[in-house]
Amino acid sequence: MPLFQLVLVALIQGLTEFLPVSSSGHLILLPGLAGLKDQGQMIDVAVHVGTLGAVIVYFREDARDALAGLADLARGRTASAGAGLALGLIVATIPVVLAGLVLHVTGFSDAMRSVKVIGWTMLIFGLVLYWADRTGGSGKSSGDWSLRDALVMGLWQAVALIPGTSRSGITITGARRLGYGREDAARLAMLMSIPTIAASGILLGGEAVAGADMGALRDSAIAAALAFLSALVALSLMMRLLRSVSFTPYVIYRVILGVVLLIIAYGG
């Protein structure tokens, strides 16, 4: 694959994975709108692994606590904060894993990879995010995360399997409706991405690696590294901006892009 396309795919994935604008939607749109060959499943998995590394590095203390919490759970200890976080992440991941398996087995996920679907989801879920951000409370912090809230946010996250929805955007929407402040909503959404991206990588990565040659593996390594760097920058920037601004700029972007895509889809 040309280096230019590798860089482009990695930057798009890295910059959009943790912003509420849908990385998968942008990756699906890229080949058609830019006149490029589809990057393929191997590269998609690689850039997701890169962004997974970025969120683990950025939230390394939380990731370490969750890992220690898993060890506590294995010993039957559930009282520690780490165990509570780990259990919450497990509960929050179950809905998207089950829904993802159904879509993967039935092949229905491929039917949703269209400009029309992405246009509508960009527009609709952008407006839903705006509504949740404006009407949601801010009384809860990430330390108040309960198993009930984890399950509710997990159900919201499962909706993100529809291209263009945005995994981070829809989980942030769910967290804001539950009363979490902007920074805490984003923090929980990012932590939820760790097991979700890992599960997706395991599900799709085995299939992709099995048929890969050395050239594909080299391209994947380059894409993963670039996605890691760009995702780390985007994540740091968003978390800093949330201390002073709302999600409105992302909503405006989503609405504009959604309208443009719908015009293209229904006008052609």
Stockholm file with secondary structure:
# STOCKHOLM 1.0

chainA/1-268         MPLFQLVLVALIQGLTEFLPVSSSGHLILLPGLAGLKDQGQMIDVAVHVGTLGAVIVYFREDARDALAGLADLARGRTASAGAGLALGLIVATIPVVLAGLVLHVTGFSDAMRSVKVIGWTMLIFGLVLYWADRTGGSGKSSGDWSLRDALVMGLWQAVALIPGTSRSGITITGARRLGYGREDAARLAMLMSIPTIAASGILLGGEAVAGADMGALRDSAIAAALAFLSALVALSLMMRLLRSVSFTPYVIYRVILGVVLLIIAYGG
#=GR chainA/1-268 SS CCHHHHHHHHHHHHHHTTTTTCHHHHHHHHHHHHTCCCCHHHHHHHHHHHHHHHHHHHTHHHHHHHHHHHHHHHTTCCCSHHHHHHHHHHHHHHHHHHHHHHHHHHTHHHHTCSHHHHHHHHHHHHHHHHHHHHHCCCCBCGGGCCHHHHHHHHHHHHHTTSTTSCHHHHHHHHHHHTTBCHHHHHHHHHHHHHHHHHHHHHHHHHHHHHTCCHHHHHHHHHHHHHHHHHHHHHHHHHHHHTTTCCSHHHHHHHHHHHHHHHHHHHHC
#=GC SS_cons         CCHHHHHHHHHHHHHHTTTTTCHHHHHHHHHHHHTCCCCHHHHHHHHHHHHHHHHHHHTHHHHHHHHHHHHHHHTTCCCSHHHHHHHHHHHHHHHHHHHHHHHHHHTHHHHTCSHHHHHHHHHHHHHHHHHHHHHCCCCBCGGGCCHHHHHHHHHHHHHTTSTTSCHHHHHHHHHHHTTBCHHHHHHHHHHHHHHHHHHHHHHHHHHHHHTCCHHHHHHHHHHHHHHHHHHHHHHHHHHHHTTTCCSHHHHHHHHHHHHHHHHHHHHC
//
